[in-house]
């Protein structure tokens, strides 16, 4: 499982993985978040209508799927 610090540090690479997972989010929208978990949660709530708990759960699952360096 990648930590959010690692995700933020490698965001340019990881953003592509996030875009594959949440196709409704554009690369521009993902770039604006800079990999910050709270900002990504906000985008998931906005685009997918997730509540805060669902967005957090989705992001935790995503972090587990990101390969660690």
PyMOL Python script that loads the backbone (N, CA, C, O; Angstrom):
from pymol import cmd

cmd.read_pdbstr("""\
ATOM      1  N   UNK A   1       0.848  -1.189   0.000  1.00  0.00           N
ATOM      2  CA  UNK A   1       0.000   0.000   0.000  1.00  0.00           C
ATOM      3  C   UNK A   1       0.883   1.238   0.000  1.00  0.00           C
ATOM      4  O   UNK A   1       1.792   1.372   0.818  1.00  0.00           O
ATOM      5  N   UNK A   2       0.605   2.116  -0.909  1.00  0.00           N
ATOM      6  CA  UNK A   2       1.346   3.371  -0.972  1.00  0.00           C
ATOM      7  C   UNK A   2       0.775   4.346   0.051  1.00  0.00           C
ATOM      8  O   UNK A   2      -0.438   4.423   0.244  1.00  0.00           O
ATOM      9  N   UNK A   3       1.663   5.086   0.698  1.00  0.00           N
ATOM     10  CA  UNK A   3       1.199   6.119   1.623  1.00  0.00           C
ATOM     11  C   UNK A   3       0.767   7.334   0.797  1.00  0.00           C
ATOM     12  O   UNK A   3       1.147   7.470  -0.366  1.00  0.00           O
ATOM     13  N   UNK A   4      -0.023   8.207   1.404  1.00  0.00           N
ATOM     14  CA  UNK A   4      -0.436   9.395   0.663  1.00  0.00           C
ATOM     15  C   UNK A   4       0.731  10.325   0.411  1.00  0.00           C
ATOM     16  O   UNK A   4       0.718  11.072  -0.567  1.00  0.00           O
ATOM     17  N   UNK A   5       1.750  10.299   1.276  1.00  0.00           N
ATOM     18  CA  UNK A   5       2.951  11.095   1.000  1.00  0.00           C
ATOM     19  C   UNK A   5       3.620  10.604  -0.284  1.00  0.00           C
ATOM     20  O   UNK A   5       4.053  11.404  -1.114  1.00  0.00           O
ATOM     21  N   UNK A   6       3.701   9.273  -0.439  1.00  0.00           N
ATOM     22  CA  UNK A   6       4.304   8.704  -1.649  1.00  0.00           C
ATOM     23  C   UNK A   6       3.448   8.996  -2.872  1.00  0.00           C
ATOM     24  O   UNK A   6       3.973   9.274  -3.950  1.00  0.00           O
ATOM     25  N   UNK A   7       2.143   8.933  -2.708  1.00  0.00           N
ATOM     26  CA  UNK A   7       1.243   9.226  -3.825  1.00  0.00           C
ATOM     27  C   UNK A   7       1.414  10.675  -4.267  1.00  0.00           C
ATOM     28  O   UNK A   7       1.509  10.952  -5.462  1.00  0.00           O
ATOM     29  N   UNK A   8       1.454  11.599  -3.312  1.00  0.00           N
ATOM     30  CA  UNK A   8       1.644  13.008  -3.655  1.00  0.00           C
ATOM     31  C   UNK A   8       2.993  13.228  -4.343  1.00  0.00           C
ATOM     32  O   UNK A   8       3.087  13.997  -5.299  1.00  0.00           O
ATOM     33  N   UNK A   9       4.037  12.552  -3.855  1.00  0.00           N
ATOM     34  CA  UNK A   9       5.380  12.743  -4.403  1.00  0.00           C
ATOM     35  C   UNK A   9       5.498  12.229  -5.835  1.00  0.00           C
ATOM     36  O   UNK A   9       6.331  12.716  -6.601  1.00  0.00           O
ATOM     37  N   UNK A  10       4.680  11.260  -6.198  1.00  0.00           N
ATOM     38  CA  UNK A  10       4.738  10.680  -7.546  1.00  0.00           C
ATOM     39  C   UNK A  10       3.438  10.944  -8.309  1.00  0.00           C
ATOM     40  O   UNK A  10       3.051  10.159  -9.174  1.00  0.00           O
ATOM     41  N   UNK A  11       2.780  12.030  -7.991  1.00  0.00           N
ATOM     42  CA  UNK A  11       1.442  12.281  -8.511  1.00  0.00           C
ATOM     43  C   UNK A  11       1.362  12.293 -10.031  1.00  0.00           C
ATOM     44  O   UNK A  11       0.365  11.836 -10.590  1.00  0.00           O
ATOM     45  N   UNK A  12       2.371  12.796 -10.708  1.00  0.00           N
ATOM     46  CA  UNK A  12       2.303  12.840 -12.173  1.00  0.00           C
ATOM     47  C   UNK A  12       2.131  11.439 -12.747  1.00  0.00           C
ATOM     48  O   UNK A  12       1.429  11.265 -13.742  1.00  0.00           O
ATOM     49  N   UNK A  13       2.759  10.439 -12.138  1.00  0.00           N
ATOM     50  CA  UNK A  13       2.589   9.048 -12.559  1.00  0.00           C
ATOM     51  C   UNK A  13       1.258   8.496 -12.055  1.00  0.00           C
ATOM     52  O   UNK A  13       0.511   7.871 -12.808  1.00  0.00           O
ATOM     53  N   UNK A  14       0.976   8.727 -10.802  1.00  0.00           N
ATOM     54  CA  UNK A  14      -0.197   8.142 -10.152  1.00  0.00           C
ATOM     55  C   UNK A  14      -1.499   8.738 -10.694  1.00  0.00           C
ATOM     56  O   UNK A  14      -2.531   8.067 -10.681  1.00  0.00           O
ATOM     57  N   UNK A  15      -1.466   9.968 -11.164  1.00  0.00           N
ATOM     58  CA  UNK A  15      -2.677  10.602 -11.695  1.00  0.00           C
ATOM     59  C   UNK A  15      -3.264   9.783 -12.845  1.00  0.00           C
ATOM     60  O   UNK A  15      -4.484   9.702 -12.992  1.00  0.00           O
ATOM     61  N   UNK A  16      -2.408   9.184 -13.649  1.00  0.00           N
ATOM     62  CA  UNK A  16      -2.892   8.333 -14.737  1.00  0.00           C
ATOM     63  C   UNK A  16      -3.644   7.117 -14.216  1.00  0.00           C
ATOM     64  O   UNK A  16      -4.650   6.704 -14.792  1.00  0.00           O
ATOM     65  N   UNK A  17      -3.145   6.546 -13.117  1.00  0.00           N
ATOM     66  CA  UNK A  17      -3.836   5.417 -12.491  1.00  0.00           C
ATOM     67  C   UNK A  17      -5.184   5.859 -11.923  1.00  0.00           C
ATOM     68  O   UNK A  17      -6.181   5.144 -12.025  1.00  0.00           O
ATOM     69  N   UNK A  18      -5.192   7.038 -11.329  1.00  0.00           N
ATOM     70  CA  UNK A  18      -6.438   7.568 -10.772  1.00  0.00           C
ATOM     71  C   UNK A  18      -7.443   7.834 -11.888  1.00  0.00           C
ATOM     72  O   UNK A  18      -8.637   7.588 -11.717  1.00  0.00           O
ATOM     73  N   UNK A  19      -6.974   8.333 -13.023  1.00  0.00           N
ATOM     74  CA  UNK A  19      -7.864   8.618 -14.143  1.00  0.00           C
ATOM     75  C   UNK A  19      -8.443   7.331 -14.726  1.00  0.00           C
ATOM     76  O   UNK A  19      -9.586   7.310 -15.180  1.00  0.00           O
ATOM     77  N   UNK A  20      -7.651   6.261 -14.711  1.00  0.00           N
ATOM     78  CA  UNK A  20      -8.172   4.967 -15.157  1.00  0.00           C
ATOM     79  C   UNK A  20      -9.280   4.480 -14.224  1.00  0.00           C
ATOM     80  O   UNK A  20     -10.282   3.925 -14.677  1.00  0.00           O
ATOM     81  N   UNK A  21      -9.097   4.689 -12.932  1.00  0.00           N
ATOM     82  CA  UNK A  21     -10.072   4.216 -11.941  1.00  0.00           C
ATOM     83  C   UNK A  21     -11.339   5.059 -11.944  1.00  0.00           C
ATOM     84  O   UNK A  21     -12.447   4.528 -11.874  1.00  0.00           O
ATOM     85  N   UNK A  22     -11.169   6.382 -12.027  1.00  0.00           N
ATOM     86  CA  UNK A  22     -12.323   7.292 -11.998  1.00  0.00           C
ATOM     87  C   UNK A  22     -12.334   8.081 -13.306  1.00  0.00           C
ATOM     88  O   UNK A  22     -11.886   9.226 -13.356  1.00  0.00           O
ATOM     89  N   UNK A  23     -12.848   7.459 -14.353  1.00  0.00           N
ATOM     90  CA  UNK A  23     -12.775   8.013 -15.712  1.00  0.00           C
ATOM     91  C   UNK A  23     -13.507   9.341 -15.871  1.00  0.00           C
ATOM     92  O   UNK A  23     -13.202  10.095 -16.794  1.00  0.00           O
ATOM     93  N   UNK A  24     -14.458   9.644 -15.000  1.00  0.00           N
ATOM     94  CA  UNK A  24     -15.165  10.923 -15.110  1.00  0.00           C
ATOM     95  C   UNK A  24     -14.297  12.103 -14.683  1.00  0.00           C
ATOM     96  O   UNK A  24     -14.619  13.251 -14.990  1.00  0.00           O
ATOM     97  N   UNK A  25     -13.210  11.833 -13.986  1.00  0.00           N
ATOM     98  CA  UNK A  25     -12.289  12.902 -13.598  1.00  0.00           C
ATOM     99  C   UNK A  25     -11.283  13.117 -14.720  1.00  0.00           C
ATOM    100  O   UNK A  25     -10.647  12.173 -15.189  1.00  0.00           O
ATOM    101  N   UNK A  26     -11.148  14.353 -15.139  1.00  0.00           N
ATOM    102  CA  UNK A  26     -10.189  14.659 -16.196  1.00  0.00           C
ATOM    103  C   UNK A  26      -8.784  14.751 -15.605  1.00  0.00           C
ATOM    104  O   UNK A  26      -8.611  14.914 -14.397  1.00  0.00           O
ATOM    105  N   UNK A  27      -7.796  14.644 -16.470  1.00  0.00           N
ATOM    106  CA  UNK A  27      -6.421  14.801 -15.997  1.00  0.00           C
ATOM    107  C   UNK A  27      -6.193  16.204 -15.449  1.00  0.00           C
ATOM    108  O   UNK A  27      -5.414  16.380 -14.512  1.00  0.00           O
ATOM    109  N   UNK A  28      -6.858  17.204 -16.019  1.00  0.00           N
ATOM    110  CA  UNK A  28      -6.745  18.568 -15.493  1.00  0.00           C
ATOM    111  C   UNK A  28      -7.305  18.655 -14.082  1.00  0.00           C
ATOM    112  O   UNK A  28      -6.697  19.275 -13.209  1.00  0.00           O
ATOM    113  N   UNK A  29      -8.464  18.035 -13.851  1.00  0.00           N
ATOM    114  CA  UNK A  29      -9.052  18.041 -12.508  1.00  0.00           C
ATOM    115  C   UNK A  29      -8.146  17.323 -11.519  1.00  0.00           C
ATOM    116  O   UNK A  29      -7.974  17.763 -10.383  1.00  0.00           O
ATOM    117  N   UNK A  30      -7.572  16.218 -11.963  1.00  0.00           N
ATOM    118  CA  UNK A  30      -6.665  15.482 -11.088  1.00  0.00           C
ATOM    119  C   UNK A  30      -5.398  16.282 -10.811  1.00  0.00           C
ATOM    120  O   UNK A  30      -4.876  16.247  -9.697  1.00  0.00           O
ATOM    121  N   UNK A  31      -4.900  16.998 -11.805  1.00  0.00           N
ATOM    122  CA  UNK A  31      -3.689  17.799 -11.621  1.00  0.00           C
ATOM    123  C   UNK A  31      -3.899  18.876 -10.555  1.00  0.00           C
ATOM    124  O   UNK A  31      -3.002  19.156  -9.760  1.00  0.00           O
ATOM    125  N   UNK A  32      -5.071  19.464 -10.547  1.00  0.00           N
ATOM    126  CA  UNK A  32      -5.376  20.518  -9.578  1.00  0.00           C
ATOM    127  C   UNK A  32      -5.292  20.000  -8.142  1.00  0.00           C
ATOM    128  O   UNK A  32      -4.930  20.748  -7.234  1.00  0.00           O
ATOM    129  N   UNK A  33      -5.622  18.733  -7.934  1.00  0.00           N
ATOM    130  CA  UNK A  33      -5.606  18.179  -6.574  1.00  0.00           C
ATOM    131  C   UNK A  33      -4.192  17.974  -6.056  1.00  0.00           C
ATOM    132  O   UNK A  33      -3.975  17.907  -4.846  1.00  0.00           O
ATOM    133  N   UNK A  34      -3.220  17.874  -6.976  1.00  0.00           N
ATOM    134  CA  UNK A  34      -1.821  17.624  -6.633  1.00  0.00           C
ATOM    135  C   UNK A  34      -1.657  16.374  -5.768  1.00  0.00           C
ATOM    136  O   UNK A  34      -0.691  16.261  -5.015  1.00  0.00           O
ATOM    137  N   UNK A  35      -2.600  15.436  -5.876  1.00  0.00           N
ATOM    138  CA  UNK A  35      -2.513  14.189  -5.139  1.00  0.00           C
ATOM    139  C   UNK A  35      -2.927  14.274  -3.686  1.00  0.00           C
ATOM    140  O   UNK A  35      -2.781  13.303  -2.944  1.00  0.00           O
ATOM    141  N   UNK A  36      -3.438  15.414  -3.268  1.00  0.00           N
ATOM    142  CA  UNK A  36      -3.873  15.566  -1.868  1.00  0.00           C
ATOM    143  C   UNK A  36      -5.167  14.786  -1.659  1.00  0.00           C
ATOM    144  O   UNK A  36      -6.136  14.949  -2.401  1.00  0.00           O
ATOM    145  N   UNK A  37      -5.163  13.946  -0.643  1.00  0.00           N
ATOM    146  CA  UNK A  37      -6.294  13.059  -0.389  1.00  0.00           C
ATOM    147  C   UNK A  37      -7.585  13.844  -0.186  1.00  0.00           C
ATOM    148  O   UNK A  37      -8.627  13.465  -0.722  1.00  0.00           O
ATOM    149  N   UNK A  38      -7.530  14.935   0.584  1.00  0.00           N
ATOM    150  CA  UNK A  38      -8.747  15.710   0.844  1.00  0.00           C
ATOM    151  C   UNK A  38      -9.298  16.340  -0.433  1.00  0.00           C
ATOM    152  O   UNK A  38     -10.513  16.406  -0.623  1.00  0.00           O
ATOM    153  N   UNK A  39      -8.408  16.800  -1.303  1.00  0.00           N
ATOM    154  CA  UNK A  39      -8.843  17.399  -2.559  1.00  0.00           C
ATOM    155  C   UNK A  39      -9.436  16.340  -3.490  1.00  0.00           C
ATOM    156  O   UNK A  39     -10.424  16.593  -4.179  1.00  0.00           O
ATOM    157  N   UNK A  40      -8.829  15.165  -3.504  1.00  0.00           N
ATOM    158  CA  UNK A  40      -9.366  14.071  -4.320  1.00  0.00           C
ATOM    159  C   UNK A  40     -10.729  13.633  -3.807  1.00  0.00           C
ATOM    160  O   UNK A  40     -11.635  13.357  -4.595  1.00  0.00           O
ATOM    161  N   UNK A  41     -10.875  13.569  -2.497  1.00  0.00           N
ATOM    162  CA  UNK A  41     -12.171  13.200  -1.914  1.00  0.00           C
ATOM    163  C   UNK A  41     -13.235  14.199  -2.347  1.00  0.00           C
ATOM    164  O   UNK A  41     -14.363  13.812  -2.653  1.00  0.00           O
ATOM    165  N   UNK A  42     -12.885  15.480  -2.374  1.00  0.00           N
ATOM    166  CA  UNK A  42     -13.821  16.499  -2.823  1.00  0.00           C
ATOM    167  C   UNK A  42     -14.239  16.301  -4.272  1.00  0.00           C
ATOM    168  O   UNK A  42     -15.410  16.465  -4.615  1.00  0.00           O
ATOM    169  N   UNK A  43     -13.281  15.951  -5.117  1.00  0.00           N
ATOM    170  CA  UNK A  43     -13.596  15.699  -6.531  1.00  0.00           C
ATOM    171  C   UNK A  43     -14.503  14.483  -6.684  1.00  0.00           C
ATOM    172  O   UNK A  43     -15.407  14.488  -7.519  1.00  0.00           O
ATOM    173  N   UNK A  44     -14.271  13.440  -5.882  1.00  0.00           N
ATOM    174  CA  UNK A  44     -15.127  12.253  -5.950  1.00  0.00           C
ATOM    175  C   UNK A  44     -16.541  12.571  -5.485  1.00  0.00           C
ATOM    176  O   UNK A  44     -17.512  12.070  -6.053  1.00  0.00           O
ATOM    177  N   UNK A  45     -16.658  13.397  -4.460  1.00  0.00           N
ATOM    178  CA  UNK A  45     -17.996  13.802  -3.993  1.00  0.00           C
ATOM    179  C   UNK A  45     -18.692  14.621  -5.070  1.00  0.00           C
ATOM    180  O   UNK A  45     -19.886  14.450  -5.317  1.00  0.00           O
ATOM    181  N   UNK A  46     -17.946  15.503  -5.705  1.00  0.00           N
ATOM    182  CA  UNK A  46     -18.514  16.388  -6.737  1.00  0.00           C
ATOM    183  C   UNK A  46     -18.933  15.611  -7.990  1.00  0.00           C
ATOM    184  O   UNK A  46     -20.052  15.779  -8.475  1.00  0.00           O
ATOM    185  N   UNK A  47     -18.050  14.769  -8.511  1.00  0.00           N
ATOM    186  CA  UNK A  47     -18.303  14.095  -9.789  1.00  0.00           C
ATOM    187  C   UNK A  47     -19.165  12.850  -9.667  1.00  0.00           C
ATOM    188  O   UNK A  47     -19.975  12.557 -10.546  1.00  0.00           O
ATOM    189  N   UNK A  48     -18.987  12.111  -8.561  1.00  0.00           N
ATOM    190  CA  UNK A  48     -19.671  10.828  -8.421  1.00  0.00           C
ATOM    191  C   UNK A  48     -20.794  10.858  -7.394  1.00  0.00           C
ATOM    192  O   UNK A  48     -21.547   9.891  -7.274  1.00  0.00           O
ATOM    193  N   UNK A  49     -20.916  11.946  -6.657  1.00  0.00           N
ATOM    194  CA  UNK A  49     -21.973  12.049  -5.659  1.00  0.00           C
ATOM    195  C   UNK A  49     -21.718  11.207  -4.417  1.00  0.00           C
ATOM    196  O   UNK A  49     -22.645  10.917  -3.660  1.00  0.00           O
ATOM    197  N   UNK A  50     -20.457  10.812  -4.203  1.00  0.00           N
ATOM    198  CA  UNK A  50     -20.129  10.025  -3.021  1.00  0.00           C
ATOM    199  C   UNK A  50     -20.278  10.870  -1.763  1.00  0.00           C
ATOM    200  O   UNK A  50     -20.044  12.078  -1.783  1.00  0.00           O
ATOM    201  N   UNK A  51     -20.671  10.222  -0.668  1.00  0.00           N
ATOM    202  CA  UNK A  51     -20.606  10.914   0.619  1.00  0.00           C
ATOM    203  C   UNK A  51     -19.148  10.838   1.098  1.00  0.00           C
ATOM    204  O   UNK A  51     -18.325  10.147   0.499  1.00  0.00           O
ATOM    205  N   UNK A  52     -18.851  11.544   2.163  1.00  0.00           N
ATOM    206  CA  UNK A  52     -17.472  11.605   2.647  1.00  0.00           C
ATOM    207  C   UNK A  52     -16.897  10.242   2.977  1.00  0.00           C
ATOM    208  O   UNK A  52     -15.738   9.967   2.665  1.00  0.00           O
ATOM    209  N   UNK A  53     -17.683   9.390   3.599  1.00  0.00           N
ATOM    210  CA  UNK A  53     -17.216   8.054   3.986  1.00  0.00           C
ATOM    211  C   UNK A  53     -16.898   7.209   2.754  1.00  0.00           C
ATOM    212  O   UNK A  53     -15.876   6.523   2.718  1.00  0.00           O
ATOM    213  N   UNK A  54     -17.755   7.256   1.760  1.00  0.00           N
ATOM    214  CA  UNK A  54     -17.534   6.481   0.527  1.00  0.00           C
ATOM    215  C   UNK A  54     -16.287   6.982  -0.185  1.00  0.00           C
ATOM    216  O   UNK A  54     -15.491   6.179  -0.671  1.00  0.00           O
ATOM    217  N   UNK A  55     -16.104   8.304  -0.255  1.00  0.00           N
ATOM    218  CA  UNK A  55     -14.923   8.861  -0.915  1.00  0.00           C
ATOM    219  C   UNK A  55     -13.651   8.398  -0.199  1.00  0.00           C
ATOM    220  O   UNK A  55     -12.683   8.011  -0.853  1.00  0.00           O
ATOM    221  N   UNK A  56     -13.643   8.434   1.124  1.00  0.00           N
ATOM    222  CA  UNK A  56     -12.474   7.979   1.890  1.00  0.00           C
ATOM    223  C   UNK A  56     -12.191   6.504   1.640  1.00  0.00           C
ATOM    224  O   UNK A  56     -11.038   6.109   1.470  1.00  0.00           O
ATOM    225  N   UNK A  57     -13.234   5.698   1.620  1.00  0.00           N
ATOM    226  CA  UNK A  57     -13.085   4.266   1.387  1.00  0.00           C
ATOM    227  C   UNK A  57     -12.496   4.010  -0.011  1.00  0.00           C
ATOM    228  O   UNK A  57     -11.593   3.190  -0.174  1.00  0.00           O
ATOM    229  N   UNK A  58     -13.020   4.722  -1.004  1.00  0.00           N
ATOM    230  CA  UNK A  58     -12.507   4.579  -2.372  1.00  0.00           C
ATOM    231  C   UNK A  58     -11.024   4.954  -2.446  1.00  0.00           C
ATOM    232  O   UNK A  58     -10.235   4.272  -3.100  1.00  0.00           O
ATOM    233  N   UNK A  59     -10.659   6.037  -1.774  1.00  0.00           N
ATOM    234  CA  UNK A  59      -9.268   6.490  -1.807  1.00  0.00           C
ATOM    235  C   UNK A  59      -8.349   5.532  -1.071  1.00  0.00           C
ATOM    236  O   UNK A  59      -7.213   5.321  -1.496  1.00  0.00           O
ATOM    237  N   UNK A  60      -8.816   4.950   0.018  1.00  0.00           N
ATOM    238  CA  UNK A  60      -8.009   3.950   0.733  1.00  0.00           C
ATOM    239  C   UNK A  60      -7.792   2.716  -0.136  1.00  0.00           C
ATOM    240  O   UNK A  60      -6.699   2.151  -0.160  1.00  0.00           O
ATOM    241  N   UNK A  61      -8.837   2.302  -0.847  1.00  0.00           N
ATOM    242  CA  UNK A  61      -8.701   1.157  -1.771  1.00  0.00           C
ATOM    243  C   UNK A  61      -7.715   1.500  -2.891  1.00  0.00           C
ATOM    244  O   UNK A  61      -6.888   0.678  -3.285  1.00  0.00           O
ATOM    245  N   UNK A  62      -7.821   2.713  -3.385  1.00  0.00           N
ATOM    246  CA  UNK A  62      -6.904   3.161  -4.441  1.00  0.00           C
ATOM    247  C   UNK A  62      -5.457   3.123  -3.951  1.00  0.00           C
ATOM    248  O   UNK A  62      -4.578   2.629  -4.658  1.00  0.00           O
ATOM    249  N   UNK A  63      -5.205   3.638  -2.753  1.00  0.00           N
ATOM    250  CA  UNK A  63      -3.848   3.652  -2.203  1.00  0.00           C
ATOM    251  C   UNK A  63      -3.298   2.232  -2.085  1.00  0.00           C
ATOM    252  O   UNK A  63      -2.108   2.011  -2.308  1.00  0.00           O
ATOM    253  N   UNK A  64      -4.151   1.270  -1.736  1.00  0.00           N
ATOM    254  CA  UNK A  64      -3.690  -0.111  -1.649  1.00  0.00           C
ATOM    255  C   UNK A  64      -3.319  -0.682  -3.019  1.00  0.00           C
ATOM    256  O   UNK A  64      -2.506  -1.601  -3.109  1.00  0.00           O
ATOM    257  N   UNK A  65      -3.910  -0.142  -4.078  1.00  0.00           N
ATOM    258  CA  UNK A  65      -3.646  -0.662  -5.422  1.00  0.00           C
ATOM    259  C   UNK A  65      -2.443  -0.008  -6.095  1.00  0.00           C
ATOM    260  O   UNK A  65      -1.964  -0.504  -7.114  1.00  0.00           O
ATOM    261  N   UNK A  66      -1.949   1.095  -5.540  1.00  0.00           N
ATOM    262  CA  UNK A  66      -0.823   1.803  -6.144  1.00  0.00           C
ATOM    263  C   UNK A  66       0.475   1.077  -5.781  1.00  0.00           C
ATOM    264  O   UNK A  66       0.756   0.859  -4.602  1.00  0.00           O
ATOM    265  N   UNK A  67       1.264   0.706  -6.789  1.00  0.00           N
ATOM    266  CA  UNK A  67       2.520   0.029  -6.495  1.00  0.00           C
ATOM    267  C   UNK A  67       3.466   0.944  -5.720  1.00  0.00           C
ATOM    268  O   UNK A  67       3.569   2.137  -6.003  1.00  0.00           O
ATOM    269  N   UNK A  68       4.140   0.374  -4.757  1.00  0.00           N
ATOM    270  CA  UNK A  68       5.106   1.162  -3.977  1.00  0.00           C
ATOM    271  C   UNK A  68       6.473   1.043  -4.616  1.00  0.00           C
ATOM    272  O   UNK A  68       6.828   0.016  -5.194  1.00  0.00           O
ATOM    273  N   UNK A  69       7.221   2.108  -4.497  1.00  0.00           N
ATOM    274  CA  UNK A  69       8.551   2.122  -5.121  1.00  0.00           C
ATOM    275  C   UNK A  69       9.588   1.579  -4.162  1.00  0.00           C
ATOM    276  O   UNK A  69      10.769   1.511  -4.503  1.00  0.00           O
TER     277      UNK A  69
END
""", "prot")
cmd.dss("prot")
cmd.show_as("cartoon", "prot")
cmd.util.cbc("prot")
cmd.orient("prot")
